[in-house]
Amino acid sequence: MTAETPRSAGTGDVQHPGAQPKRHTYIWGSEIPFRNPHFTGREDELLALRTQLQSGAPAVVRQPPHALYGLGGVGKSQIATEYAHRFSDDYEVIWWVRADQEDSIRASIVALGRQLRIPDLSLGDSDRSFRIVIDALQTGEPYAHWLIIFDDVTHPEILRRYIPHGSGHVIVTSRITEWRQVLNTDGIEVTKFPRADTVRFLRDRVPELAHGADGQEEARREHEATRLAEALGDLPLVAEHAASYLSQTGTPTSEYIEAFNRDAYEVTSRDADMFSTSVAVATTWNVSRHSLTPEASELFQLLAFFAPEPVSEEVLVQPGRMATLQGLPGPLQRVLSSRTELKRAERELARFSLVTIYGQRNVLQMHRVVQAVNRGRIEKGTPELGAVLRDTVFALLAATDPEGPEKEQNDAIYERSIRHLVPTGALQSGDERLRNLIVNQVRRLRLRGAFRESLSLGEAALDAWKAEPDNIQTLALAVEVAVALRTTGRVDEAFQLNSDTLTRLRDNYGEEDDIYLICANSYGEDLRMLGRFDEALAHDLGLLPAYEQVFSPGQYRTLSLRNNIAIDLRCVGRFEAALDYDTQNAVERERYFGSNDWQTISSKFGMARDLRRLGRYDEALTLARELADIMEARNEPWNFLRLDVFAGLSVALRRIGFYAEARNLAEDVYRRYLEFAGEDHRATLVMATNLVCDRRVVDDLAGAQDLGESTVRRWEKVAGPAHPNTLTARGNLAVVLRMRGDLTAAREMDESVLAGFRAHFPYDHPSTLVVMTNLASDLAAVGEVQQARELGEKALESSRNSRGPSHPATLALAANLSLDLRATGDLEAAGVQAERALEAYDERLSAEHPQARRAHQQGRVNVDIEPMSP
């Protein structure tokens, strides 16, 4: 929420070392707890924290985070909360991050980015988006004065990558102490209350102990407060529970102390291994529970089996699930069946400070120490009840599944359960509905671009389910994990997992099973990305009849398979057939999903690629511009689809001859690929392979060579030296080497690329013919003109037969061959060949096209290869 949301700014006793002028707080995180009106003491800790945070210059860079550490329940989060409220005037942005799970950290940082209105955040892609947010904080744009609070950090070594450094401040709270070696900061240890502060807190909260009496009565109250503080062990959390109970019930303090001591003895004798904090928490809960209604008491026990995260009321109240829940106590059934009963029970728990209610978001949360102690006592004392409560949590989580991970409108519903899956032990459950939720969550995260989170959850669940390798849900999950692996660039691992899964599905469920067909489609994508194009095409064509029978011809999964077949056809050089598939798919997808849907755009993107490869450059550019306009109108953050569309536009511009415009766009898109996917992702390498050509055609030969050499190395590492895209990168680099005068290296590289392509493709494959074209130029450059002529004649005949006599790549061969004919003394044939080539150039591309001008000037025309789908 924004700064206009009511909150307590407050003042305190702590002075402001190096105090800054007041600022307007533009962003106030909705996770920041409300200010505690009973906050007491901790002035030394607040002063130390304030001094440390203000110790640097206003524009200090790489200021370390400042840690508040100590046992659970000693008030670390309360100090951080008080600091945020007390010094809010010093900050433009104050943001609270729940930091016990890495996924929560990333999600919160990305949410901050949306509040900051950072324009380049990728839809759902937390892998890239959190880095953009961190960069924005570090550069101070749009706000330089910020405070980020990472609450309850459990892994400081993981947190390190999420901490921004700059002119803002970072506070960390944690129960662990390994700060100096991990985060380069000593931190401030938060211990129990000093006795005087505990006494003051209790006297401020408990009416029976209030200040204002005279003489002996004042002494008695001070003495009783001191006795109670001693019994409570000066623990702030325990003191809060006790004060809430005493103020709500009016129980005499002496009775409470007697009950507390009696119960503490029982807890200690029964649970001798518990820490003093846990004993105190358990004791205050035991004393309090006798004053709770059965409904509140049962809800308190149920909440102990959720994760230490906010629990949505929509998760708890699901009347339709009650019939399937076995063994629930009657009071808990009433709470889970009625929003009214739930509200009543949670308000009662809040009265005794046993939970915190966040009414704006309809969630409630239990302190993790209270939760852990409560769950531990139930599991030890009444394990049967613990099993029932855990199964109830699992059933409630499972029931939230809207069963539509593809639909973005379901994201808010899925978010209610995602943070509870791992901490509750849900991955180990055999509940089928819960397992379906987990599979759908893995799929949803991947579809939204949260690749790291998808893979993390999927691999953890797959490991938990490995005892049932042939279970259909295990296999369905394996399919999703394989897709996530492939999306993150781990193609070999995806192929191995899909191969094993496909065999298990075939053996156990048959080839018409839905999951088998989905896995088979994914396996075809693996084959293609491994460069096994012919196998991929045969595989996908063989799947099509079963898909049309099981899913129907117009169903989205069938259209997805047909889209893959179009890509396969393009990879093997059958561009006309690919265009037919893409065109039909585009019509069907536009009819079902609309012209602006990502699936329709994907098919039209394929059409633009087909048109380019067919030499129909004007049509390709028109379609590429149309798609770019649609993506701009959608105003989405940068994601793979948007990147691919603009990458395609840059290639279309180069093909039509707008070299400078193509290069400028390609440089920008390449930079975005690097930020979005990293330099070793195959999509980034496809873009780099094209950018080498863009730099070459504007005579940036040094830049083209540098990028070309690094791209070849990265392709070899990622896909292997024999992969067609590795060969493509080497072929495009060879042209640059020749233009820079390294004739021997260019020739040797083209000869090796040609041999590699012939191992993959037939003689007349377009990529093979391009390399033959350029190798002929290499041979001519070193004076072997007869060999150049003979190679050019063979390539020209094949190109005319396979691509047509007026295809621009055919015209390049013809124009170059005229030069070799002249060089070998056949002047008449050279003249005829040149005249025909120039006329065709003028008609197909216009005389102003750079390649046509080059041919008119009797220079050699260079051609390049577009890499295949990543």
PyMOL commands that set and color helices and strands:
alter all, ss='L'
color gray80, all
select helices_A, chain A and resi 43-53+76-86+88-90+102-115+126-139+156-162+180-183+195-205+207-209+215-232+236-249+253-270+276-289+294-303+313-316+319-324+330-337+339-351+368-381+383-399+408-418+426-428+432-447+451-464+472-487+491-509+514-529+533-550+556-571+575-593+598-613+617-634+640-656+659-677+682-697+701-719+724-739+743-760+766-781+785-802+808-823+827-844+850-856
alter helices_A, ss='H'
color red, helices_A
select strands_A, chain A and resi 27-28+66-69+93-98+146-153+169-174+188-189+311-312+356-358+363-365
alter strands_A, ss='S'
color yellow, strands_A
deselect
rebuild
show_as cartoon
